[in-house]
Amino acid sequence: MNQNYVTTPISAHEMGHCLDLWHTFQGTKPGTSGCAENINGSNCITCGDKVCDTPADRGFGTENGYTPDLNNIMSYYTSTSARFTEGQKSRMKTSIFNNSVLTNVIGNNCIIPTLSTNKQNYCAGENIVYTLLNGGSNVVWNVSSTVDIISQNSNSITVKPKSIYEKTAFVEAKLPFQTLKKEVWIGTPLVALNMYCNDVFSTTCDMNYGGAASSLPFGSKITLSLQGKGTNTTGINDWEWEKGFGNFIFTTGDYSTNPVNNGNGNIGQTAIIQINGSGTIQLKARAKNSCGTGDWKYIMYSVTM
């Protein structure tokens, strides 16, 4: 391999071939040896690249019913190929264990550098200690702009959030042959809807622009499910909903609850609302973690009947 290719994805691609992987388009792309894999993968064990969790690939991208993995390391689609599948990993491991030459590389005492913290969520003003194991003495630390370095050595680094944040912070340990990165969340959590809403973790969501139908019959029910950043507890009371205004009610199963007001209606991560009339409705949702309760997410929806 030419030296200028060694630190590119091509290196991983060629190593894949050494460990018994074919191109994802093998046998299916015209001019390659072997038999073509069916689009539905029904002959994936014996044809194509002989790995069943890599989609059939003609080598020409998404066309004529083919939906190949455009970021697979064993494809030819991009210079930033990013992944092997679990099936490819299994095939490589099988090659190592069964090939008399490759078995010589197997060891039981591998020293693998790791970067860790003692928890995933931290409160504003709380020191965050990152511990580096098996990293050696030649480490260069890099931190996000959201924290200040308190102390550092070759085995650990302590940082502190600069202010009250609801966002991620990270530390990188740059080693001679790799860089380890570890993210944590600082502060109270943010919430977003799993569907309908394109704004993700901002403070407002207009469901009419996210794919939900705005014309509904009377009594229609909509299920809203939250995801969270910085949520480190899982109880039902850690997810809170509140009615703003509009002609709707919260429901659970087939019975109605009172409108959720004043923080007394902790429904959980998923809530069902029943639409009872036209007009604009507003509801709010938020979550809490060990640092406290996060900001409300305002959810707006215009309904016609």
C-alpha positions, 0 to 999 in steps of 0.5 A: 500500500502506498504510504499516503493511503495508510492513514485513510479508510483504504487501509481498513478496506485492504485489511478487510480483504486480508480477513476474508471480506469481499467487496459489498458488490462482489458477484452482483456488479457486472464483471465481478466473480461469483453469483449475484445476490438477490435484492431481497437477500434470499441467497445472501449466504452463498452469493454476493459478499456472502454476508447477510447484513450487507444489502445487495449492491450492484456498485451503482448506488441506490437504483433499480431497487438496490439500497446498498450501504453507502458508508460500508468500508468494503464498498467503493462509494466514499472516501470516508467509509465508516463501518463494518457490519456485525456480519462482516465483523463475525466473518473476520473473527472466523477468519482469524480463528480458522486460518493457521497464519492469522491465529498467531496474532491472537493474544489474551493480554491486549492492553487497550487504552480507555477513557472514562468518567464515573458518571455521565451527567454532571451539574453546573459547577461540579468537577469532572474527572476523566481517567485514562487507563493504559494510555502511557505517558505521551498524552495530549489533552484537548477539551471543549470550550464549555469547560476549564482545565483544573489539573492534568497529568498522564493518567487523568484530567479534571475539568469544570464547567464554565457556567450553567449549561444544558449541553455536552462537554468533551475531553479528548486524550490524544495518544501516539496512535489514536485519539479517545473522546468522551462526552458528558452532559452538563446541567438539567435535561432538554427534551425533544419529540421522537417524531413530528418535530424538526427542531429537535432540542430547541425550546419550541416545536410546531408539529404542523411543519413536522409531518403530522396531519392538521385535518383530524376528525373529532376525538382523534388521538395523537401519541407523543413520545419524548427523547431526552439529552441529559436524562439520567433517571427513568421514573415516570415522574421524571417526564412532565407534561402540562396543558397550555391552551386549546381544545384537547385533553390528555388521555391514558389508555381509554380514559381521560385525565384532568388537564395537566396543570401546575406540574401535577400531571407526571404522565411519563415519557409518552403522552396521548392527547385527544383532539376535541375541536379546531384551533391552535393547541399548546402543550408543554413537556420537560424532564428532570435529572439529578441536577434538577428540572429542565426547561419547558418544551413548547409544542404547538399544533393547529387543528382543522375539522 
